[in-house]
């Protein structure tokens, strides 16, 4: 048996079941004959049981009484069940480090470490067994979700959905249709996410509305968010009424769900798809368990262990990376884009400061992508003008800039390359410092001056663009070659290449040389 670092193998559970709910302030609420604690319409009750040897299915009956007239009470009676797992709970993993046993669920993984099946075990006679299967396309995007229950020894499909993917943004679903008759079930409209771009934050906070095509809540429902991009409510477009409300614990665990669309909308915590049957959140690359605050599999970067990591000031330190830990263990002050291990915050940053850094990096990426297209267009145009050396040199310079831009995008997106972020007070007018590691297993580091946070958005982005080019080997002192000079290149963050002073000057020079030689 292989044990990877930081695996959670046992979990101790309290011998009680807790329930949360809402009721009128004037109500008298009891749960299994025990008086519930009620304050400001919020109620809580805890029921003790013995789960030391076996899991317990706890039947819960809630009775609420409200005086509706002189001497008369209205009675509301709700009955349900809650599973309390045995303590200690044992968790099991397979050789690639993927979780295969968790509570009453067992999971199956494919050769690409993607979860393809989950199966729950109920009573000993197999009544109540459930199974969920997932399918993926060649790019690793979830394309189908099939739910079944076991009935008389036969798996019966209860829900079979085709997950329609956005053709551009990885893993983002724009609709769900029935795999049986292809009828639309839900559709989604996406806009700018928390980064103020279409994908800088991986779609977190970017879902504008959900449209339901079946059931009692047919129609569009607008999304309301908290500061971390978690959907907190849905508002029906038809009448402006609240159609769903969500409340989360510190690690994204669902505390309370209300409203007719509460279950109908699968996008909730971090604007990622929640699978209600397993209570797991399906990110683009991995699956997150809010109850443990951990991923079910290791990061695709694989095991980092205790690698030596360089520091800008020299020396080394031991970097202990937990590749199962969810959202850096700080979900209240951060969010995860795609379930990949990306940024290491090496100093204390406020949530607003982290957001400013992430937003700036996202804008730099989008700008680099736009510039790559410009470079391709101009290289193609110059190639058609003339095969002379003057244009050939200009093409070679543009190809060099294109490689820098492609490297910037790759470094921002690369799940196997982490960026350590520091803060400092630099002397003079230095706003940031970038240390580029030439060794694959060392992290690159970005140190931002405290004054960077007080710059305008354009100034922040220019500085960020400048520093990230250093990761591709640009220099500050090489003024003889503007195509490899970070100071010269940073103006491209806000100026189209055609208006870039260095390109315009070199293009005019190439035109003159070409006409002089008669080519």
Buried (B, 14 or more C-beta within 10 A) or exposed (E): EEEBBBBBEEBEBEEEBEBEBBBEEEBBBBBBEEEBEBEEEBBBBEBEBEBEEEBBEBEBEBBBBBEEEEEEEEEEEEEEEBBBBBBEBEBEBBEBBBBBBBBBBBBBBEEEBBBBBBBBBBEEEEEBBBBBBBBBEEEBBBBBBBBBBBEEEEBEEBBBBBBBBBEEBBBBBBBBBBBEEEEBBBBBBBEBBBBBBBBBBBBBBBBEBBBBBEEEBEBBBBBEBEBBBBBBBBBBBEEEEBBBBBBBBEBBBBEBBBBBBBEBBBBBBBBBBBBEBBBBBBBBBBBBBBBBBBBBBBBBBEEBBEBEBBBBEEEEEEBEBBBBBBBBEBBEBBBBBBBBBBBBBBEEBEBEBBBBBBBBBBBBBBBBEEBBEBBEEBBEEBEEBBEBEBBBBBBEBBEBBBBBBBBBBEBBEBBEBBBBBBBBEBEEEEBBBBBBBEEEEBBBBBBBBEBBBEBEEEBBBBBBBBBBBBBBEBEEEBEEEBBBBBBBBBBBBEEEBEEBEBBEEBBEEBBEBBEEEEE
